[in-house]
Amino acid sequence: MDGTASRSRLTGGRFRASAAFCRWAIAGVLAAGVASAPVYAGAQTRVEGEVIDAVTGLPVSGVIVHLPDLNQGTISDEFGYFVLDAIPRGVQVVSAHRTGYEAIEQEVRVVPGEVWEVRLTPAAIPVRGIEVTAATSQELEVARTGRRSDFIAPSTVAEAAERTNKVLEVLRSKAPPRLRIRQEGGAGGVTFCIESSRRRPSVQELMERGDGCRPTLLALDGVIVYSPPSMTLAGMQAPSLPADVAAMLLNQNPQEIRSIRVLSPADAFFRYGEAGRSGAVEIVTVHPGRPKGS
């Protein structure tokens, strides 16, 4: 646009026209006085204009300005300006549309020297219901690294929960090869031990304890529910979990479990100190801290 055409803003209807300015807007009707005049066949002119947001007054780019009867059109630039060349004088049907705005179509008289101002009104865009699923920090960590600590995601726990009603069976089916679960039966009942497969015992440990189970630390919702005995006591204690911890693993409904994370001995030692030297299993429930039965 060369800026030579003056812009007079008249009061009244939504479509305004003057000798130097033509203004039209959404769902507008021809207002005040567009005088009828003969159409000069073959007389063509260049039309310039701009598209403005009717609410903010800011220019709107990417608007398709179309003259359907002439099969001509253009798109407004980043400043909202557009140019149409070789447009016959007289009344023409003009439409304008862009996503997010109400489309308009109306008749406009093409007069040499006039600058069109198109005002579009923002329109609501219907959107179907959106479901947002957020990944936990553990899941993101697994996706990024997939190293030393292993994460059994909620979807995996839920899949296993469809086949069993015991957390121990979820560990048994989903944790290998990260964990080994040794279970023995005898006169004293069933005993079992959960140990990491990511750590090899030292020569001294083999001499003191043989190839017996070296249990991992167990944490439930951030609370340590089982800490393996120290090295000095390990040889005197049976490689089995306490009765209350064993009962929890045997009776806990896996549908109440959100996720299970298996830490390697190195990561567990860094987090829990000496108690985590053989690895750790962190269990997070669906409702941490909620009393049972609530």
N, C-alpha and C positions, 0 to 999 in steps of 0.2 A: 504494500500500500504506500502511495506517495504522500499521503497526508494533505493533499490539496483540497479535498472535499470537506466542506464544513459539516459539523454535526449539531444540528439543532434538536433539542429534546423537548418535545411538545407534551402537554398534559393530555390526559384522556386515555383512549383505548390502548390495548397492548400492542397493536400493530400501528406504528407511526410512520408517516411519510412526509417528506418535504422535498423541495427542489434539490436539496443537497444531501438528504439523509433518508434511508428507509429502514425501519425497525420492525421486527416481528418476533413473536415469542410463542411459547408452547400453548397449544390449544387456543391460540389467539384467534380472533376474528378480525376481519378488516374493519378498521375504525376510521373515523372521521376523515373522511373525505379523500378517497382515491378517485379522482375524477376520471370518467371514461374518456378514452382517447383512441383514435384509430391506430391499428397495428400496421406498422410499415414492414411489409414482407421484404426480406432481404436486408433490412437495416439491422446490423448487429453491433454489440458493444461489449466491452470488458467489464465484468462485475467483480468488485472486491468487497470483502466483508470480514467480520470477526465473530467468533462464538464466545459467549460469556456465560458463566454460571450465574443463574438468576438469584441464587442465595448469597454467594460470597462475592460476586462481581469479578471473580478471577477468570482469566482466559481458559478455555477448555480445548485441549489438543485431541487429535484422533477422531474428530466428529466427521461423519460422512454427510456431505451436503450434496443432494442429488436433485436433478431435474428430470423426473421420469418420462415426461412427454418428449424430451429431447435426447433421452438416453445419455445424458452428460452428468458428470459429478466430479467431486474432488474431496480432499480430506484436509481439515484444519491442521496447521503446523503447531509447533510447541508454544507459539504465542497466541494461538487461537485464530490466526489469520487464514483466509482462503481466497483463491482467485478462480474465476470461471471466465474462460475466453469465448469469444464469438457467440454470445447469447442474443437471440433475436429480441428486439424491443417489444414491449407490450406485456400482457399478463401471462405469467408462467406459474406452473405448479412446482413448488419447492418443498423438499422434505429434508429433515435433518435427524440423525439418530446416532446414539452412542450408548454402549453398555453403562448402566448406572444412571441414565437420564430418561425422562419421558420423551418418546419420539413425537415429532411434530410434522405436519404437512398442511400447507395452505397456498393460496394463490397470492403472488406478489407481482406488482407491476415493475418491469425492468425499465429504468429511466437512466440515460447516460449521466454520469457524474454522481449518482447516489451511491452511498456506502451502506451495505447491509449490516445490521447488528442482530445476531441470533442469540436469544436468551433461552437457555435450556434449564429446566427445573429438575433437580436430582430426584430419582425414584428409588424406592426400596427394591432390592433384588431378593426374590423368594429363594430361600436356601433350605434344603431338606435337613432333617435332624443330623447333627454331627456327633459322632462318638469319639471322644479323645482318650487315647490309651497312653499312659506315661510309663516309661521304663524306670526301674529303680536304679540307684547308683551302682549296685552290684551287677545288675544286668548290663549296664553300660560298660562297666569294667570288663566283664567277660567278653563283650562284643569287641572292645578295643584291644585287649591283651590276650585273653584266653590262657594265661600262664598260672603258675604255681598255686593259685587258689581256684577251686572249682565250685561252680554255682549251679544248684539245681533249682531252676526257675519255677514260679508258681504254676505255669502251664504244665511243666513236667510233673510236678507234685500232684496236680489235679488229675493228670492222665493216669498216674499210678494209683491214686486214691479210688479210681473207678474199679480197680481189680482187687484191692485189699483194704482192710480196715485197721491196719497196724502200721505205725510209723517205721518200726523195725523192718518190715517187709519193703517199704519204700526205699530205705537205705540199702537193703540187700539187693534190690533190683536196679536201682539207679546210681548208686555210689561207685560200684566197681568200675575201673580198677583203682579208684582212689582209696577205697577202704576195703579191709577184710573183716568179716564178721565171723568169729569162731563161736560155735555154740555146742555145748556138750550136755548130756543128760546123765544123771546119776542118782544115788540115794538121796542126795540133798536137793534134788530138783534140777531144773534146767538152768545152766549158767552160760553166759556169753560175754564176749569181749569184742570191742570195736577198736581196730588198730589201723594206722595209716600204712599204705603200701608204698609210700614215697620216701621211706627212710629205712636204711639198712642198719641193723644193730652193730655197735662197735665190738671189737674182740673182747674187751672187758665185760661188756653186757652179756655176751654169749657165754663167757666163763661163769658169770655170777647167776645168770637167770636161764641159761640154755636158750632154746628156741621158743620159749613161751610167749604169750601175747604181751604186747606193750601197748596198753590202752591209750586212746586219745582223750584229750579234754573235751567235755561236753558243755555247751552253753545254750540256755533257753531264754530267748528275748533279752540277751545281754547279761544274764545272770549265770554264773558258773554253777552247774548242778552236779558236776563230777570232775574232780581234779585227780589225775593219776598220782599214786604214791611216789614219794621221792626214791632215789636210787637205793638209799640205805634200807628202806622198808620194802622195796619192791620184791625182794627175794622172799620175804616172810608173808606176803599177802597173795592170796590166790588171784590170778588174772581174770577177775570177774567184776562186773559192775555191782554196786550196792543194790539191795532189794528194791528200794524206792525208785531209784533211777531206772532199773530194769523194768519195773512195773509201769513206769511212765512210757517207756519206749514200746512196751508190749501192748498197752491199753490206749495210748493216745490215738484219737481218730485222725488220720492223715488229712481229712477235710478241714481240720482246724489249723493245719500247717500252711503257711504262706510260702516259705522257701527254706532251703537247706544249703549251707555253704560249708565246703570242706577245705580247711586250710592246710597247706603243706607244713611239715615240721618247722621249716625256716620262718614262714610267715606267722605260725602259731607261737613260736618262741619269741619273735619280735613283739607280738601283741600281749602274750600272757606270761612271758618270762619262762622260768624253769618248768612250770607246770605244763607248758605247751610244747615241750621238747619233742614229743612224739606226734605232734599234729593236733588238730582241733576240729570239732564239728559244731557249727553254729546253727541252731534251729530258731526260726522266727515264726510265731503264730499269727493267725489272721487278726486276732484281737489281743495284742500284747498288754499285759497288766490287768485284763478283765478277769474277775473271779469266775471260777468254774460254776456253770449252771446259770450264768447271767446272759 
